[in-house]
């Protein structure tokens, strides 16, 4: 959801600032890389909606991947393994 808010903020910024100011801002953000050839001055609603949905989906996939990696790393450590998970305890 946070990624969607950032995307919406970017859309609003693009609508209010104008192309020249945005090219200047993003050229500075990317260490002087000239982004003016790939900058689209007018974007349709369909492109904006698709970008919004893709941003949310990619952020969700990234977060889910981090959660799986975190949960798997805890499962490998026997001291942190929850009771009842993994191999049954051995009798001594």
N, C-alpha and C positions, 0 to 999 in steps of 0.2 A: 504494500500500500504506500509505503514511503517513496518507492521508486516512481509510482504513479503520480504522487504529489510533486516530485521534482520534475517529472515530464510536463505536467500541467503548468508548473511555474515557468518552464522553458518556453512553452507555447505562448504564454501570456507575455513573457519578455520579448519574444520575437515579434508579437503583434504590436507592442508598444514602442520598442526602441528603434526599429527601422534597420534596413540591411547594412548600411555603412557602419553603424555603431556595433552591430553584432559581429561583423567580420573583423573589426578592430579588436573587440573583446576576445573572440575565440582565437585570433592570431596570437594574441598575447598569452592566452591560456595554454596554447600548444607550442610555446617557445619560438614564436616567429614563423611557424609553418604557414604558408599562404593557403588559406582555405577558401578564398574567394571563387576559384573555379568550380568547387563542388557545392557552393552555397545556393540554396533555392530561395529566391525572394518571395515567391508565393507558393503556399502548400495547400492542397485541397483538404477538405474535411476527411475524406477516406484515408488519405495518407496519414493525417494526424491521428485518427482513431486507430489505425493499424499500428502505428508506432507506439501509441499508449498501451495497447493490449500486449504487444511484443515486449515492451519494457517491463510490464508487470509479470508476464510469464517468465522472462529470463531472470528477473530478480527472485521469483519464487523457486525456480530450478536451482539457482545458486545457493539460496538459503537452505533448501532441502538437501543439497549435496553436502553443505557444511554440517548440517544436523546429522546426516548419516555417518560422515567421517568422525564427528565427535562421539556419537553413540558407539560406533565400532571401536574406537580407541579405548573407551572405558571398558568395553567387554573383554579386551585383551588382557587387562590388568586383573589378576585374580583377587587382589586386595579390595578392589572397587566393585567387583562383580556382585550383583544383587543376589540374595539368597534364592535358591530355587532355579537359577538360570545357569546354563552351562552343564558341566559334568557333575554327577552326584558326588557328595563328599565320600572320601575313603575312610574305612574303619581301621583303627590302629590297634 
